[in-house]
Amino acid sequence: MEPNYEEDVFLGKYRPSELKIASEFLTTWLPFLSRDLCNDCVHVLSDRIRSLYPEHCINIEKVNGEDKAVSGSMVENMESEEFDNKMDDINAGKFCDSHSLDSLKAGGFEAASPRISWADMGDEDGLEEEEQKDSGLGSHGVDVSSLAGNSMKTPQKRKLSREERERYRFINVKKMKVFSCFEKVRGRSVNILEGLELHTGVFSAVEQKKIVDFVYELQEKGQRGELRDRTFTAPHKWMRGKGRVTIQFGCCYNYAPDKAGNPPGILQREAVDPIPSLFKVIIKRLVGWHVLPPTCIPDSCIVNIYDEGDCIPPHIDNHDFVRPFCTVSFLSECNILFGSNLKVVGPGEFSGPYSMPLPVGSVLVLKGNGADVAKHCVPAVPTKRISITFRKMDESKRPVGFTPEPDLQGIKPLPYEQTTQSTPAAAAISSSRSSNDQNGSNHHNYRTAHGEGSKDRRSRDYRSESREWSSSGQRREKSRHTPNRSYRPKATSSDNV
């Protein structure tokens, strides 16, 4: 018995073999899908599933020598012992699909085939479906074209390749690189924000969730003692706002002089874990999408896990790391303060001339005056936050025995323009992005040529405020920041945001 797909426009888009697979899958999971629903809703749902492929649902199943119709027992089987056992196994984590999004952890990335693409990771439907589409396989690994036969072939609209999907996302990344805040430095007016760049649209919501989940898995590993001592650090919180969790890869960085007398900087005789595979994929994205230059491919990173009220005091990153470097923000938006002379005004509260919001998923690149003249700090965060800072070590400062990661060598950025555009839309978007970058440069050149900024040395392009920003004053004005009762009494050479 074949269903009449012509009556349903949606079902008409799929082959009978695909609908059969969907029917089998949903029938198996009906008890879970219909949990807590009323009887009428359960029957509507079961009828809808049966309509996908009626032939499957009226098959007779032999159980203990007796014939039982699947269609008649679909609803009653919701409370079957077999289903309960399956759900127990699932809840216990016994079922694992090595090709699903959730399974692509540090080990999974190296074993996955084909190689992981960020264009695929951004798909809401996950990697598994994309890989099966590329190989012509259904959701159970069955060749649906061979099952359906030549007579069942239906016209398919053109699918984009992985490279095309990645390019479409790349050309839609937004970059802001015109920031102005003039201060007196050694007797002359200087734009202390020169060199800063803020990139948005680099990571999709799906990618951000995957990264955050992976970070929390790393934290759990560290708490279980599965990471090296210097990799995972979770100091005792002797007062609120102190002791944020840090996870370092590639090298161990000393924030302040330690008991052994080592100065702040890279500890060359301390070993940490290598960069995880997922973070390598992030690095390839950052270089491939022109966020970081190919001459400065990161070989180390540090993860900061903030609890509510945690902060970063004013600092300039140590020059054991070359410029530029970048930090990626996850979970919640926060403000970062810049200034040549930032002040501590209270527990977790700082004041300075320029405040920049860091949107969730954004990438802040620091170089030039923005990295070496201006100090930066993060006031007490109002909610949980994660940041990952990627940096390249000065070769003379690398740990003893350090070996560069082979798969991070020779990363090539995507070209801004291609000889042949796949579609007119791609050409239009690419042209638009190039135009936007040029407009930003022209705007900056115009301001410089006409002396703009000297009249108001604290003018801002990113935010329209011209007064000095104070985290305490901002909180009184109902900012997103909340008061924090603790602070670092002395500004340390903290190394990241």
C-alpha positions in Angstrom: 0.0 0.0 0.0 1.6 3.3 -1.1 0.6 6.6 0.4 -0.7 9.3 -1.8 2.0 12.0 -1.5 0.4 14.3 -4.1 -2.2 15.2 -1.5 0.5 16.7 0.8 2.9 19.2 -0.7 5.3 18.8 2.2 5.5 15.0 1.9 5.8 15.3 -1.8 9.3 16.7 -1.4 10.6 13.3 0.0 11.1 9.9 -1.5 9.0 7.0 -0.2 12.1 5.3 1.2 12.9 8.5 3.2 9.3 8.6 4.6 9.5 5.0 5.5 12.7 5.7 7.6 11.0 8.7 9.2 7.9 6.6 10.0 10.0 3.8 11.6 12.0 6.3 13.6 9.1 8.3 14.9 7.1 5.1 15.7 10.0 4.0 18.0 10.1 7.3 19.7 6.4 7.9 20.0 6.3 7.1 23.7 8.8 9.8 24.4 7.3 12.4 22.0 3.8 11.9 23.5 4.8 11.9 27.1 2.4 14.1 29.2 0.0 14.6 26.3 -3.7 14.0 26.5 -5.2 10.9 24.9 -6.7 12.9 22.0 -3.3 14.5 21.2 -1.6 11.2 21.4 -4.0 9.7 18.9 -3.6 12.7 16.6 0.2 12.3 16.8 0.1 8.6 16.2 -2.2 9.0 13.2 0.1 11.6 11.7 3.1 9.3 12.0 1.1 6.4 10.5 0.2 8.6 7.5 3.9 9.0 6.6 4.1 5.4 5.5 0.9 3.3 6.2 2.4 0.1 4.8 4.9 0.0 7.6 2.4 0.6 10.3 0.0 -2.2 9.3 2.6 -4.9 9.1 2.0 -7.8 11.3 4.7 -8.5 13.9 5.1 -12.0 15.4 5.5 -11.8 19.1 5.6 -15.0 21.1 3.9 -16.8 18.3 0.9 -14.4 18.2 0.1 -11.9 15.5 0.0 -8.3 16.7 -0.8 -5.3 14.5 1.8 -2.6 15.0 -0.8 0.1 14.1 -3.2 -1.2 16.8 -0.6 -1.3 19.5 1.3 1.9 18.8 -0.3 3.9 21.6 -0.5 1.1 24.0 3.2 0.4 23.7 4.0 3.8 25.2 4.4 2.2 28.6 6.0 -1.0 27.5 8.9 -2.5 29.4 11.0 -2.5 26.3 10.6 1.3 25.9 11.4 1.9 29.5 14.6 -0.1 29.2 15.6 1.9 26.1 14.9 5.2 27.9 17.0 4.0 30.9 19.9 3.2 28.5 19.6 6.6 26.8 19.5 8.5 30.1 22.5 6.5 31.3 24.4 7.6 28.2 24.8 4.1 26.7 23.7 5.2 23.2 26.3 7.3 21.5 26.5 8.4 17.9 30.0 9.1 16.9 28.8 11.3 14.0 26.4 13.6 15.9 27.2 17.1 17.0 27.3 16.2 20.7 29.9 13.5 20.0 32.4 15.7 18.4 34.6 16.2 21.4 38.4 16.3 21.6 38.8 12.7 20.5 35.9 12.7 18.2 37.3 15.4 16.0 40.3 13.3 15.2 38.3 10.2 14.3 35.5 11.8 12.4 35.3 11.2 8.7 35.0 13.2 6.5 36.9 16.1 8.1 34.9 18.5 10.2 33.8 21.7 8.4 32.6 24.8 10.3 30.1 25.3 7.4 28.5 22.1 8.5 28.7 22.8 12.2 26.6 25.9 11.7 23.8 23.8 10.3 20.8 23.6 12.6 20.2 20.0 11.6 23.7 18.9 12.6 26.6 17.2 11.0 25.1 13.8 10.5 22.4 14.9 8.1 24.8 16.9 6.0 27.3 14.1 5.7 24.6 11.7 4.7 23.2 14.1 2.1 26.7 14.4 0.6 27.1 10.7 0.4 23.5 9.9 -0.7 22.6 8.0 2.5 19.4 8.1 4.5 19.3 8.7 8.3 20.1 5.0 8.9 23.0 4.9 6.5 20.9 3.3 3.7 21.4 4.3 0.1 17.9 5.8 -0.5 18.4 6.2 -4.2 19.0 2.5 -4.7 16.0 1.6 -2.6 13.7 4.0 -4.4 14.9 2.9 -7.9 15.3 5.1 -10.9 11.5 5.4 -11.4 11.1 7.2 -8.0 13.7 9.9 -8.7 12.4 13.4 -8.1 14.0 16.7 -9.2 16.3 18.0 -6.6 17.3 21.7 -6.2 21.0 22.4 -6.3 22.7 21.9 -3.0 25.6 24.1 -2.0 29.0 22.5 -1.4 30.7 22.9 1.9 33.1 25.4 0.4 30.1 27.5 -0.9 28.4 27.4 2.5 31.5 28.5 4.3 32.1 31.3 1.8 28.5 32.6 2.2 29.0 32.8 5.9 32.5 34.3 5.6 31.3 37.2 3.4 28.6 38.0 5.9 30.9 38.5 8.9 30.8 42.1 10.1 34.0 43.8 11.1 34.3 47.2 12.9 37.7 48.6 13.0 37.2 52.4 13.4 37.5 53.2 17.1 38.6 56.5 18.5 39.5 57.7 22.0 42.2 60.3 22.3 44.3 60.7 25.4 47.5 62.5 26.4 50.3 60.1 26.3 53.8 61.4 26.9 52.7 64.9 26.1 50.9 64.3 22.9 47.4 63.3 21.8 47.1 59.6 20.9 44.2 57.5 19.7 44.7 54.7 22.3 42.2 52.4 20.5 44.1 52.3 17.2 44.4 48.7 16.1 41.3 47.3 17.7 38.9 45.3 15.6 35.5 43.8 16.6 34.2 40.9 14.5 30.6 39.6 14.7 28.9 36.8 12.9 31.9 34.5 13.1 30.1 31.8 15.2 26.5 30.7 14.8 24.3 29.9 17.8 24.8 26.2 17.2 28.6 26.6 17.1 28.6 28.7 20.3 26.5 26.1 22.2 28.9 23.4 21.1 31.9 25.4 22.2 30.4 26.2 25.6 29.4 22.6 26.2 32.9 21.5 25.4 34.4 24.1 27.8 32.2 22.8 30.6 33.3 19.2 29.8 36.9 20.4 30.1 36.1 22.0 33.5 34.7 18.7 34.7 37.8 16.8 33.5 39.9 19.3 35.4 37.9 18.8 38.5 38.3 15.0 38.2 42.1 15.4 37.8 42.1 14.4 34.2 44.1 17.5 33.1 47.6 18.5 34.0 48.0 20.5 37.1 49.1 23.6 35.3 46.4 23.2 32.7 43.5 23.5 35.0 43.4 26.1 37.8 40.4 26.6 40.2 41.7 28.6 43.1 39.8 28.7 46.4 37.3 31.6 46.3 38.3 33.3 49.5 36.1 36.3 48.6 33.5 37.0 46.0 35.0 37.9 42.6 38.2 36.0 43.2 39.5 32.8 41.8 37.9 32.4 38.4 38.6 29.1 36.7 41.3 29.1 34.0 42.2 26.4 31.6 45.5 26.9 29.7 46.7 25.0 26.6 50.0 25.2 24.7 51.8 27.0 27.5 51.5 28.0 31.2 51.4 31.7 31.9 52.3 33.2 35.2 50.1 36.2 36.1 52.3 37.6 38.8 55.6 36.7 40.5 55.2 33.2 42.1 56.8 31.7 45.2 59.7 30.5 43.2 60.5 34.0 42.1 59.4 33.5 38.5 58.4 36.8 36.9 55.1 37.2 35.1 55.1 35.5 31.7 55.4 32.1 30.1 56.8 29.4 32.4 59.2 27.7 30.0 59.7 24.6 32.2 56.1 23.9 33.1 54.1 21.6 30.9 50.4 21.9 30.1 48.0 19.9 27.8 48.1 20.6 24.0 45.4 22.6 22.3 42.3 20.4 21.9 41.1 19.5 18.4 37.9 21.7 18.7 40.0 24.8 19.5 42.2 24.0 16.5 39.2 24.2 14.3 38.3 27.6 15.9 41.9 28.8 15.1 41.5 27.7 11.5 38.2 29.6 11.3 39.8 32.7 12.7 42.7 32.7 10.3 40.7 31.4 7.3 38.1 34.2 7.8 40.7 37.0 8.1 40.1 37.6 11.8 43.8 36.9 12.5 46.6 37.1 9.9 48.3 33.9 8.7 51.6 35.3 10.0 50.2 35.1 13.6 48.6 31.7 13.9 47.9 31.1 17.6 49.8 28.3 19.3 48.3 28.8 22.8 45.0 29.7 24.4 43.5 30.3 27.8 39.9 29.7 28.8 38.3 31.9 31.5 35.2 30.7 33.1 33.5 33.6 35.0 30.9 33.3 37.7 28.7 36.2 38.6 30.7 39.0 40.1 34.1 37.9 38.6 36.2 40.6 37.0 39.6 41.2 35.3 41.6 44.1 36.7 43.4 46.7 34.4 46.4 45.3 32.6 48.3 45.1 29.3 49.0 41.6 28.0 52.5 40.4 28.5 54.9 40.7 25.5 55.8 37.0 25.7 52.9 36.9 23.3 53.1 38.6 19.9 50.5 40.9 18.4 47.7 40.6 17.3 45.8 38.3 19.6 42.1 37.9 20.1 39.5 36.9 22.6 36.1 35.3 21.9 33.1 35.9 24.2 30.4 33.3 25.0 27.3 33.0 27.2 26.6 36.6 28.0 27.5 40.1 26.8 29.7 42.3 28.9 31.6 45.6 28.7 35.3 45.9 28.4 37.0 49.2 29.5 40.0 50.8 27.8 42.2 53.7 29.0 45.8 54.6 29.5 45.0 55.1 33.2 42.2 53.0 34.4 41.1 53.4 38.0 39.8 51.0 40.6 36.8 52.7 42.2 35.3 49.8 44.2 34.9 46.1 44.5 34.9 44.9 40.9 34.3 48.5 39.7 36.7 50.4 37.4 36.5 53.7 35.6 38.0 54.7 32.3 37.4 56.8 29.2 36.0 54.1 26.8 33.6 51.3 27.3 33.0 48.7 24.5 30.3 46.0 24.7 31.4 42.6 23.7 28.4 40.8 22.1 27.9 37.1 22.6 29.9 35.2 20.0 32.0 38.2 19.0 35.8 38.3 18.5 37.8 41.2 19.7 41.2 41.6 18.1 43.9 43.6 19.9 47.0 45.1 18.3 48.7 48.5 18.0 47.8 51.1 20.6 44.8 49.1 21.6 47.1 46.3 22.8 50.2 48.2 23.9 49.2 51.7 25.0 45.7 51.3 26.4 45.1 49.1 29.4 41.9 47.1 29.4 39.7 45.5 32.1 36.4 43.7 32.5 34.2 45.0 35.4 32.3 42.4 37.5 30.1 40.5 35.2 26.4 40.3 36.0 26.1 36.7 34.9 28.1 33.6 33.9 30.5 34.3 31.0 33.2 32.3 29.1 36.0 33.9 27.2 38.7 32.1 25.1 41.9 34.1 24.3 44.0 32.9 21.4 47.7 34.0 21.2 50.9 33.2 19.4 54.0 32.9 21.6 57.2 34.7 20.9 59.4 31.9 19.6 62.2 32.8 22.1 59.7 32.4 25.0 58.2 29.1 24.1 58.4 26.3 26.7 61.3 23.9 26.6 60.6 21.1 24.2 57.6 22.8 22.6 56.6 21.4 19.2 54.3 23.4 16.9 51.1 21.7 16.0 51.5 20.3 12.4 47.9 20.9 11.5 48.1 24.5 12.4 50.9 25.3 10.0 50.3 27.0 6.6 46.7 27.9 7.1 45.5 30.0 4.1 42.8 32.7 4.4 39.9 32.6 2.1 40.1 35.0 -0.8 37.9 38.1 -0.6 37.1 37.8 -4.3 36.8 34.7 -6.5 37.4 34.5 -10.2 33.9 33.0 -10.8 31.1 33.7 -8.4 28.8 30.8 -7.8 25.7 33.0 -7.8 24.8 36.6 -8.4 23.9 36.9 -4.7 27.4 35.8 -3.7 28.9 38.4 -5.9 26.6 41.1 -4.5 27.4 40.1 -0.9 31.1 39.9 -1.5 31.1 43.3 -3.2 29.0 44.8 -0.4 31.5 43.5 2.2 34.5 45.0 0.3 32.6 48.2 0.1 31.9 48.3 3.8 35.5 47.7 4.6 36.6 50.5 2.3 34.0 52.9 3.7 35.3 52.2 7.2 38.9 53.0 6.1 37.8 56.1 4.2 35.9 57.3 7.3 39.0 56.8 9.4 41.2 58.6 6.9 38.7 61.5 6.6 38.7 62.0 10.4 42.5 61.9 10.5 43.0 64.3 7.6 40.5 66.8 9.0 41.9 66.6 12.5 38.7 65.3 13.9 39.1 63.8 17.3 41.6 66.4 18.5 38.7 68.7 19.5 37.3 65.9 21.6 40.0 63.6 22.7 37.5 61.2 24.2 35.2 61.0 21.2 33.9 57.5 20.3 32.8 55.9 17.1 31.4 52.7 18.6 29.3 54.3 21.3 28.1 57.9 21.4 29.1 58.6 25.0 31.8 61.2 25.5 32.0 61.3 29.2 34.4 59.2 31.3 32.8 55.8 31.9 32.6 54.5 35.4 31.4 51.0 36.1 30.0 52.1 39.5 28.2 55.1 37.9 26.9 52.9 35.1 25.4 50.5 37.7 23.6 53.3 39.4 22.1 54.2 36.0 20.6 50.7 35.8 23.4 49.2 33.6 23.5 45.5 33.1 26.4 45.3 35.6 25.6 44.5 39.2 27.6 45.5 42.3 30.3 43.3 43.4 31.7 43.2 47.0 35.2 42.2 46.1 38.1 43.2 43.9 41.7 42.6 43.3 43.4 45.2 45.7 46.3 45.4 43.3 46.2 45.5 39.6 48.1 42.4 38.3 49.4 41.6 34.9 46.4 39.5 34.1 46.7 38.3 30.6 43.3 38.1 29.0 39.8 39.5 28.8 
